Amino acid sequence: MQRLNKFIASSGFCSRRKADEYIENGDVVVNGRIVKELGFQVGPKDKVSVEGKLLKPLKMEYYRFYRPAGYITTAEDEKGRKTIYDIIPPELKKLKPVGRLDKDSTGLIIMTNDGELINEMTHPSIKVPKVYLVTINGKLTPEHGEKMYNGFEIETDQGEKKMAYAQVLPIELSNKASTLQVTLHQGINRQIRKMFATLGFEVVSLKRVQHGTITLEGLKKGQIKAMKPKHIKELKGYLAKIRKQK
């Protein structure tokens, strides 16, 4: 048995939060009866429909993808640019990316048909960390790192001002270039590039190496691999722990 909202989310119809809205609005029918109880339990033999559509649990798929630079992280692009769906296998084109990565960057993208996981991994209130390996053209000082940690305003693509924060761990520093590990808990587009630009630096290279508990380890550029069950379990356990802390 499982909660009704979890069953709906596991079908790929919507997120668990959105399922709660459907339930409260009386749009969910279980075995021919409208159900408005958020804690209602359903079993494998129960017939569940939302807005008249009969739901069937999807077989959840989870993949790690090492995306090369030059591809948009979306299914379609109005400018006709190449997207990740031009290079992933045809049988995996039904999967969706967990978050985005700007086209000039490389690295890890989790691909899945688990809508609930996508929502949890990308929702701003949950703040799942993303870790990047970044090289900039100059020497980062402790003062710069402190400014990034304390946060400052950057301009979004929509022209709005937003406070941006980042944790920076120096790996190699020189007057010509600095290699850094940068951790974000936000999802502002091109955030790292904009933060370093504000401090007077240019990002030479940027690679996402970790999202939550999932890492890029063992993948070659352009490669996509199914995630191991133990790694999926670790990720979901990690997300559950974050939720409890809220």
N, C-alpha and C positions, 0 to 999 in steps of 0.2 A: 504493500500500500504506500501511496505517496500523496502529498498535498496536491490539490487540483491545479494550483498555479504552476507548480513544478512540472506537472504532466503537460500542461499547455506549452510551457517554455521548451520542454524536451522534444516537442513535435516540430520545433522550428517556426511555429506560427508567430511568436513574439517573445519579448523578454518576460521575466516573472513579474516585474512591476506592472507592465502593460496588461498582463493576464489578470492581475488584481482589479484593474479598471474594468475589464470586460465582465468579470464575475460580479462586481458591485453594480454594474449597469444592467445586469440581467440578460447578458448576451451569451451566457454559457449554459448549455443543456447537457445533463448527464443522464443517460438511459431514459430520455424522453421527458425529463423534469428540469425546470430552470433551477439553477443553484446559485445562491448569492452569498454563501458562507465561505469566507476566505480560507478557513482551516479545513474545508471539506476534503475527505480522503477518497481516492479512487484506486482501483486495482486494475490488473492487466486485462480483465474481461469487460470492464466498463466501457460504454460508448460515449465519447465526449465530443461535442461540437461547439464551435464558436461562430456566431453569426451565420448559422446554418451549414458551416463547413465541418464535416467529420474529420477528426484529427487522428493521425497515427504517429506513434513515436518514431523519430528518425534514428537511424544508426549514426551516432555522433562520430565525426572524424576530426582529427587534430594533426596538423602538420607544422613543421618548422621550415621556413623558406629563407635562404640567404639571397636577398634581392640585390642585384647589381645596380649601379647608378644608371640614370637615363630612362627609368620607367616610372610612370605615374601609378600610385597605389589606389587604383579605382578600376571599375569595370569598363567605363567609357570616359572619353575625354572630348570635350567640345572643340578643342583645338587640334584634334587628330593626332595627338602625341601617343607614343607607345605606352602600353600599360602592362602591369604584371601578368595580365591574362593572355598577353601575346607570347609569354615564355613558359608558363606553367602547363603541365600536361592537360589535354582536353578533359579527361575524366575528373579533374580536380577544379574545373572552372565553376562548379556550383558552390565552392567554398568562398568565404568572405575574409578579408584581412581584419586583424585585431588592431585597430588604429592605423595611422598612416606614417609614411616616411617620405620626406621631400625628395624630389627626383635627383638631386645632386648628391644625395647620401647613399650609403650602402648598409647592408646588415640585416638583422633578424626581423622577420615579420611572421607572426603566428597566423595560420590560415585554418578556418574551421567553419562548420555549419551549426555550431552551438551558439545560438543567439544570446542566451543568458550569460555565457562566459564572455562574449564580446562586450556586452553591456557592462558587466562587472569590471572587466579589464580596462575599459575606456571611460567609465563614469567619473567625472571630476571629483565627486565626494569620496570616492574610494581611494584614489591616489596611489595606484599601483606603480612602483618605481620602474623607470626605464634607464638602462645604463649604456653610455656611449663612450667610444674611444675617439678622442678628438685631437687633431693637430692644428695649432694656430701659428701665425707668422710673427713670433716675438716671445719675449719672456714674461710669463705670468708671475706676478708678485703675490705675496700673502694678502696684501691689501685688496688686490683684484678679486682673489678667492673669497675674501670676507664680504666684499660688496655683492658678489653673486649669491652667496649664502643668505645674506640679509634681505636681498631682493631690491629691485628697482623697476621703474616703469619702462615698458617697450611698447611700440605701436603694432597692433594686430593688422592683418591684411584688410580688415574692414575699416581701418583708420581709428580704432578705439585705443585708448591707453589702458594697459593692464600691468599689474605687478607680476614680475617674473622672478622665480627663485631657482637656484641650482646648487648642488653640492659638487665641489671640484676637488679631485685628488691628483696632485702632480705625479707624473710617472717619469718624465725626463724634461729638464728645463735647460734652455740655452738662450743666448741673446738673439739667435736667428729663428728659433722655433721651440715650441713647447708641446709635448705630448701629455694629454690629460685624460683622466677618467671623469666623466660628467654624469651625474645622476639627476634625473628629473622626476617630479611627481605631478607635473602639469602636462597639458596637451596643446599649448599654443603653437601654431604653425611656424616652423623655422625658428623656434625659440632660442636654441643654442647659438645659431648664427647671429641673430639679432642682439642677443646679450653680449656676445664678444664684440660685435660691431660697435655697440654703445661704449665699450671700454677701449675702443681704438684698435682692435685686432681683426684679422681676417681668418676665417676658418679655411684651412688648406684641405683637410679631409675629415670626414665624420662617418663613423660606423656604429650602428646599434649592436651591442654585443649581448644584451640581456633584457628581458621583459618579464617582470615578476620573478619566478624561479626558473624560467626557461632561458637557456643560453644558446649561443651560436656555435658552441664547441662541436667539432667533428663535421661541420658542413663546409663545402666548397662554394665559391661564388656561383650563383645561379642554380644551386641544388635545392631540392625540396624533399623532405623526408618525414614519414609518419612519426609522431611522437610516441615514445614508449609508455605503456600503461602506468608505470611507476612515476613517470614525470608528470603525467596528467593528474594523478592522484595527489602528488606533492603540490602542484599548482592550485588545485581546488581546495586543498587543506590550508594553504597559505591565504587564499582569498577569504575563506571562512574565518580565519584568525583575525584578518583585518576588519571584517564586518563586526566581529564581537567587540573590537576595541573602539568602535564608533559610538 
